[in-house]
Every structure is written in structure tokens, then in C-alpha cells.
Amino acid sequence: MGNANKSGSHAVFNIKLHIVLVTKYRRKTRTPELLEYLETAFGDIPEGWRCRLIESGGKPDHVHLPVDIHPALDIPVLINNLKTASARRTRNRFAEHLAAFYRKPLFWHRAYFVGSVGGATLETVRAYVDVQGTEEHARKAKAKSKTKPSA
């Protein structure tokens, strides 16, 4: 799995989020065809936001969206854009199907979940933070600096 870091003009970053969107009233609206359509929509929408959908999945009443994002993003704005654009596309394409669930043009609940996701486990990060400032860490850092060639 190569280096997943990306770089901008002033930063190197690797930020992944896990986003969960729930249908309004937790109605089980998603059919296999609707799910396939949403996967396409969720794949297209983030590109305009300097993001990339890693994959998608979920149940008939919610979706899970792991997304690779740019650090300059405003996360709530991104999520609201994902919800608005995907709902509009879905309501246009599946109007008859969704009319059985909603009398008004609704689709997503206004609440959502977002959590950070990384390659390291929380225990790994805690262990790394715990050794910062210890004598062992200082000794290893000093040994590393001695092995580097001088400029």
C-alpha cells in the first residue's frame, strides 16, 4: 500500500473521514438500484471539493462514506453539500419510489456522524505520544542526528 500522503503548496496531508448519513425518519428507502445510483452520485460530488470517496456502503436507512479530504475543507459545508446534491439527484431519479415514503421533497435527516479515520490505531498513537519526552526518545533522536551527514 504505497505512501498515501498528498502535498499542497504548504502542507503534506493524509486526512480520512468516516461520514454516516441517515434517511429522514430512518425510513428504509434504499433499494439495490437506488444504492447503486447513490454510489455513483457520492463518487462524483466530492471531486469538486478536492475529495475522493474511498468506498460506500450501508443499510436501507443509512450510508457509510469513507472520504479522503483536503485540509482546507470546511467539513460541515462538505457534508451538507453531499446531502443536498445526492438528495436532489435521487429525488429526481426515484421520485415515484420516494413518494411512498415522503410527502414533501425530503431524503436525508439533517443530523450526521463524522469521525476521523487513520492508518494507525488509537493505541499506536497513544504509545507514540507516551514516549515523547522520555529519556529513551531523546537517546534515539540524538543517535539519529549523529548518523545523518552534515550539510
Order of alpha helices (4+ residues) and beta strands (2+ residues): beta-beta-beta-alpha-beta-beta-beta-alpha-alpha-beta-alpha-alpha
